[in-house]
């Protein structure tokens, strides 16, 4: 799987740097996603706002990231199963983005739903353990003056339900949220089985929203992607 992702990444990088996907509108990509990616959910409404802090006490709000596409998800570090897998999937996406011209226009944000137990030391250690790179990724928790439930309430505003169980475990959904540079919540990618290249394609469309299309007439976006990526799919 990892070798396949590397192959997808390098090929997709080549596609992007030659200008192939640079000007496909989000609407076109959205139509393709709905047809080809069953874990994709289009959304178009203002993203829930937040003001949180990182492990070092630095303040982060949604408004701080205007002009950037945000890939956001909710986890807690004591989660024994899906949260580590979700973080590793985000790290895969981050790695693919890192080799493209859009790397400086994308931010990855993880938010803990267990701020009482996810101490600054734990937050600092979690990313490196899961392959997440600090350059354009941050792990956020509640601000010092906020109640313990602040991040869980934020997760609920994104459609999640976190149910606390004995032993400190939480039952919760697994969703990757995408927010555009204007602060609008544009899509969800549900679970962990979506194709990473599909999320990358959607992010790429958002980073280049507003540019005029310049692709071959008569071919769908997916056909052009397949032609470039060959047997990977």
N, C-alpha and C positions, 0 to 999 in steps of 0.2 A: 504493500500500500504506500509506504513512504517513498519507494523508488518511483511509483506511478505519479505521486504528487510532485516529485522533483521534475519528472519529465513534463507534466502538465505545466508546471511553473515556468520552466525555461522556454517551452514552446509558446506559452501565452505571453511571456515577456517579449519574445520576438514579434508576435502579432501586434502588441501594443506599440512597440518602438518603431515599427514600420508604418504606423498610422492606421492600421486596419480598424480597430474598435474605437478610435478616438472620438468619433463624432456621431455615434449611434445614440439616438435619443433614449431617455429612460422609458418612454412609452413603447418604443419598439422592443427594447430589451424586456420590458415587463410582459408584453404579449408573448415573447419567446419563452420567458420563464414559466408563464402560466401553462403553456403547452408542453414544456419539456421538464420542468422541475416541480414535482408534486408536493414538495415541502416548502414551496414559496407562497407567501401571502402578501399581495400588494396592499399597501395602506397609504393614505395621503391626508395627513392631518398634523397639526402642531404637536411636537413631541412634548411629553410632560417635562416641565422644568425641574432643575435640581441645583442645589448648592451643597457640595460635600467636600471632604478633605482627603488628602492622600496620607501615606504612612508617616510623612514628615510634617504633617499639619498644614500643607499647602492647600489653598482654597481652589476649588474647581466648580464652575457653573456651566450649564449648557451654553449660555451666551458667550463664554470664553472660546468656544469652538466654532463660532460662525466662520464660514468659508471652508470648513473641513467636513468631510464625510465621516460620520462616527459609526463604528461597529461596537455595539454595546451588549453586554450580557450580565446576568445576575448569578452569583454562585456564593457558596460559603466554604471555607477551607477545610472544615471537618467532614464534609460530605465524602462518603466512602466510595461512591460509584460514578454517577453521571457528571458531577462538577469537574473532577480532574479530566475526564474525557472531553468535556466541553472546552475547558481551558486549552487543552492540547489541540483541539480542532481550530480554535481561534489562533493559536500559534502557527498552525499550518497556513491559514489565510494570511496572517501577518508576513510569513516568509515569502509567500507568493507576491504579495504587494511590494515587499522590500526591493524586488528586482525590477520594478516598473517605474516609469516617469511620475506616477501619481503617488509615490510613497510619502511625500511631504504634505499631501493633501488629505491624508486619511489618519484618523486616530482610533485606537482600540481602547475601550474602557470596560473594565470589570468592576462590578459593585457587589460588595458583600452584603448578605442579608442577615449576618450574624455578627454585628459590630461589637457585641459584648465579649465575644471570645476571640475574634480576629484582631489581635493586638497589632501595633505597628511592626513588631519584629516578625510576626507571622505573615503579615501582608508583604513585607519586603522579601521574604524568602520564597513566597509562593510562585511568583512569576518565573524566576530563573529555574525553579524545579520543574516547570511545565513547558519550558522552551520559549516563553514570552520575552521579548526584547524591550528594554525600557525606553528606547528612542521615541517610539510613538504609541506606547502602551502605558496605562496607569491603572492602579487598583485603588478604588475609592471606598470610603466608609463614611459614617455619619460625622458631621461636625461636632465639636465638643459640646456645644450648647443644645444640640438636638436630642430628642428622646431616642431610646434604643430601637424603637419601631420605625424610625424615619426611613431607612432604606427598604424595609419590607413594604411600607406604604407606597414608596416610589415604585417598587416592583409590581404592586397591585395596580398602579395607574398604567402600567405597561401590559396589563392583562394577566399577570401571574397570580397564583394562589400558593402561598407557602404555609404549609400546615406543620406546626411543631409537634414532634413525637417524643416519646421517652428516650432519654439518653442524649438529648440535644439535636437529634436528627430532624430534618425538614423534608416533607414531601413537596415536590415542586415540579413545574414544567421546565422544559429545556427549549429555549428560543433565543436566536440571535437577531437583534434588532438593528436596523439600518436607518440612520438619520442623515438628511442631506445638509448641505452647507448653509441653508436658510433656517435650520432648526425644525424642519418638518420630518416627521416619522414616515418613512417611505415604504418599508417592507419588514416582514418577519421571515426568517428561515427557521422552520421548526425542526426540532430533534437534532440528530447527528448524522443523518444519512444523506443530506443534500450534497450535491457535487461541489467541491470547493471552487472550481472554475466558474460555476454559475454565479456564486456570490461575488467573485472577483469581477466578472463581466458587468454585474449590476452596479457595483461600486464604481467601476470605470465610467459607466454611462453617467452616473451622478456627478463625478468629478469634471466631466466635460459637457454638462448640460448647457444648452444654449448655442452650441456650435452647429454649423450647417453640416448636414450629412454629405459624405463624399464616398459612397460605396457603389459597387457594381449593380446595375439595374437588373431586376429579374431574379435575384437570389435572396433568399431569406437570410436573416442574421445567423440562424443556426447552421444553415448550409455553408455559409462562409467560415464559421468557426470550425465545422467538421473538416472542411477542405484544408484548413491550416493545421489542425491538430491531428489529422490522419487517424491512425488506428488506436489512439489513446481511448477514444470513446467506442 
